[in-house]
Amino acid sequence: MKAKNNESSSLLHGNIAFGALAVVTAAILSVPLVAMQISESVNWGLFDFLIMAALVLSIGSVFILLARSFPAKHRPLLFALCVLLFLFVWAELAVGIFTNFGS
């Protein structure tokens, strides 16, 4: 069990984490790109892809940088907080659920 914890910790401390984040971002953005080819109900423009890429990369980078500062036992909570922050900003940009920022 210790080897796995050390391995995941070393992945966070190396720059490979940011490369993996870039790959995950590309994979996430490929979903609407493929959906646009299949259905006319998905209609993203270049600006939508750029904003989503910036959002995923920034929240992911915040998680990586903060996870390096906190002990491993706090990382699941930190991850959950980052996911909630991502969902909040995404909802605001999409429809302005909580404020009129996205409208």
C-alpha positions as CSV (number, residue, x, y, z in Angstrom):
1,M,0.0,0.0,0.0
2,K,2.9,2.4,0.7
3,A,4.3,2.0,-2.8
4,K,1.1,3.1,-4.4
5,N,0.8,6.2,-2.2
6,N,4.4,7.1,-3.0
7,E,3.8,6.5,-6.7
8,S,0.8,8.7,-6.8
9,S,2.6,11.4,-4.8
10,S,5.5,11.4,-7.1
11,L,3.2,11.8,-10.1
12,L,1.8,14.9,-8.5
13,H,5.2,16.4,-7.8
14,G,6.6,15.9,-11.3
15,N,5.7,17.9,-14.3
16,I,4.1,14.9,-15.9
17,A,0.9,15.8,-14.0
18,F,0.5,18.9,-16.2
19,G,1.0,16.8,-19.3
20,A,-1.6,14.4,-18.1
21,L,-3.9,17.3,-17.4
22,A,-3.5,18.5,-21.0
23,V,-4.3,15.0,-22.3
24,V,-7.4,14.8,-20.1
25,T,-8.5,18.2,-21.2
26,A,-8.2,17.2,-24.9
27,A,-10.2,14.0,-24.1
28,I,-12.9,16.0,-22.4
29,L,-13.1,18.5,-25.3
30,S,-13.3,15.7,-27.8
31,V,-16.7,14.7,-26.5
32,P,-18.6,17.8,-27.7
33,L,-16.4,17.8,-30.9
34,V,-17.6,14.3,-31.8
35,A,-21.1,15.1,-30.7
36,M,-21.2,18.0,-33.1
37,Q,-20.4,15.6,-36.0
38,I,-23.2,13.3,-35.0
39,S,-26.0,15.7,-33.9
40,E,-27.1,19.2,-34.7
41,S,-28.3,19.8,-31.2
42,V,-24.7,20.3,-30.0
43,N,-23.4,23.6,-31.4
44,W,-20.1,24.8,-29.9
45,G,-18.0,27.5,-31.4
46,L,-14.3,28.1,-31.1
47,F,-14.9,30.4,-28.1
48,D,-16.8,27.7,-26.3
49,F,-13.9,25.3,-26.7
50,L,-11.4,27.9,-25.6
51,I,-13.3,28.8,-22.5
52,M,-13.8,25.1,-21.5
53,A,-10.2,24.4,-22.1
54,A,-9.2,27.3,-20.0
55,L,-11.6,26.3,-17.2
56,V,-10.5,22.6,-17.1
57,L,-6.8,23.5,-17.3
58,S,-7.0,26.2,-14.6
59,I,-9.1,24.1,-12.2
60,G,-6.8,21.1,-12.8
61,S,-3.7,23.2,-12.3
62,V,-5.1,24.6,-9.1
63,F,-5.8,21.0,-7.8
64,I,-2.3,19.9,-8.8
65,L,-0.6,22.8,-7.1
66,L,-2.7,22.6,-3.9
67,A,-2.3,18.8,-3.8
68,R,1.4,19.3,-3.6
69,S,1.0,21.4,-0.5
70,F,-1.5,19.2,1.4
71,P,-1.1,15.7,2.9
72,A,-2.4,12.8,0.8
73,K,-5.3,12.2,3.3
74,H,-6.8,15.6,2.4
75,R,-6.6,15.2,-1.4
76,P,-10.1,13.6,-1.9
77,L,-11.6,16.6,-0.1
78,L,-9.5,19.0,-2.1
79,F,-10.5,17.2,-5.3
80,A,-14.2,17.5,-4.4
81,L,-13.8,21.2,-3.7
82,C,-12.1,21.7,-7.1
83,V,-14.9,19.8,-8.8
84,L,-17.5,21.9,-7.1
85,L,-15.7,25.1,-8.1
86,F,-15.6,23.8,-11.7
87,L,-19.3,23.0,-11.7
88,F,-20.1,26.4,-10.2
89,V,-18.2,28.4,-12.7
90,W,-19.5,26.2,-15.6
91,A,-23.1,26.7,-14.5
92,E,-22.5,30.4,-14.2
93,L,-21.0,30.7,-17.6
94,A,-23.7,28.5,-19.2
95,V,-26.9,30.0,-17.8
96,G,-26.1,32.2,-14.8
97,I,-27.8,30.0,-12.2
98,F,-26.7,31.9,-9.2
99,T,-26.0,35.4,-10.7
100,N,-26.5,37.1,-14.0
101,F,-22.9,36.8,-15.0
102,G,-23.5,34.2,-17.6
103,S,-26.7,35.7,-19.0
